[in-house]
Amino acid sequence: ASALAYLNKAIQDYEFVPAVQCWNSVLDAFSKTGDVENAKLVFARMKAAHVKIDLVSINALLDSYGQAGNADGAVACFDFHFSGKMFEPDLLSFMAVVVACAKFGDSKRAEEWVHRLQEAGFTPDLRLYTTVIKAFTKRGDSEHAKVWYEKMFAAGFEADLPVYRAMLGKNQRIDTS
């Protein structure tokens, strides 16, 4: 919270409004730790300071929900910011929601968001496949984990250590042959 305090002090003492990049750096710091409340506070301060919000700002806020595993918050944030078409979501926007759903333990919802991502014209990457595989494995659904493993392989990705860790998350044996 010290970076936020520094920005607040600069605004108060020097009547200085930092550029959006400064705000986004602070927002990103909170998002990486899943600190949704402080990320929302920074976002609100940006709006109050009439800083022009950009896609990086929205994605950082979405990422805070993702890191916290707050699926409902991530979906609501996504819908709110992208329903008016002021901004178009990118791959990272969708990824944050998938991560939130997966961390929350809602593997089916994560899967639905992957389909939305694809419908929007984006291609899942290895991290996304790993996230969905891990979500199904955590739930004890090795059949769906295997389906996603096969989709990953069909998309041209090779399993790496994080994929194998995801598949064996509950010490299940998943036949990939």
ABEGO torsion letter per residue (X at the ends): XAAAAAAAAAAAAAGBBBBAAAAAAAAAAAAAAGBAAAAAAAAAAAAAAGBBBBAAAAAAAAAAAAAAGBAAAAAAAAAAAAAAGABBBBAAAAAAAAAAAAAAGBAAAAAAAAAAAAAAGBBBBAAAAAAAAAAAAAAGBAAAAAAAAAAAAAAGBBBBAAAAAAAAAAGBBBBAX
